[in-house]
Amino acid sequence: ANKAWAEKMGITYPLLSDVRRQMTKAYGVLYDDPKLAQDPATITRYLRAQRAWFVIDKNGVIRFAQTNEPRDLLPNDEILKVLSQLK
């Protein structure tokens, strides 16, 4: 999905997919509180990541970070604006 989106948007930056949940945990965007699994209203969030966007420059500095609820989207133009400012 990341590759197709990057090609569609003309992005040549590396993108990360975190299927093992290592980065989401390290960046603090993983819903990993076991109490979530005990409540039918919140069980679907357990071990899911918030929708998160991090733009990290070549020096490893986070230049942009935003988290949203899993169903909320960040507009592509906002991400592209941040990326264009790194050039």
N, C-alpha and C positions, 0 to 999 in steps of 0.2 A: 504494500500500500504506500509506503514512504517513497519507494522508487518511482512508482507511477505518478504520485503527486508532485514529486520533484521535477520529473520530466515535463509534466503538464505546465508547471509554473516556471520552468527554465532555471531551476535552482541547481547549482553545482556543488553546494556545500554538503558535507557528509551529514546524514540524518541517523538518529539512533532509534532502534526499536528494542524495547526492554521486556522480552518475553519471560525472563527469569526473575523479574522484579527487583533486580539488584540496584539499578540506578534510581528507580522510584522510591525505594526505601532510603537510599543514601541522600536523596534530595528532599526527603520529607513529604512526598506527595502520595504515599501509599496508605490506603485505608486498611490498617492492619490490627486494629483494636478488636480482640476476640469478642467483646461485648456486641459488636455489630452482628455477629453470626447468631446471637441468641434471640434477636428481635426480628420477627418476620418483616417488619417495615424497613429494616436496614440491612438485612442479610445480603442483598444484592450488591451492596457496596464493599463488603468484606473482601479483602485481598484484591481490590481493584484500585487502579490509580486515578487520581484526579486528572482531568485533561490538563496537561502541563506543557508549556513551551519554554525552552531555555535556548538562548542564543549565546554561544560561548566563542570568544575570539581565539585567535591562534596562540595566544599566551595563556589560555585556560581561564580567562576572566569572564564571568557571566555578565553579559551586556544587556540582557533582557530576560525577564522571567515573569511568567503569568500562569496562574492556575485557575481553572474553571471547573464547574461540575461536569461529570462525564458526558452529559448530553449537550452542553453548551459549546459552541464553536467560537474560536477567535477568528475574526475576519482575515483572509489571506493578505489583504492590502496592508494591514497593520504589521504582519510578520515581514512582508517584503520591504516595508519602509525601514524597519530595524536592520534588516540585512543589508540594504543599500547604504546605510550610514556607516557600515563597517569597512567599506572599500576605501 
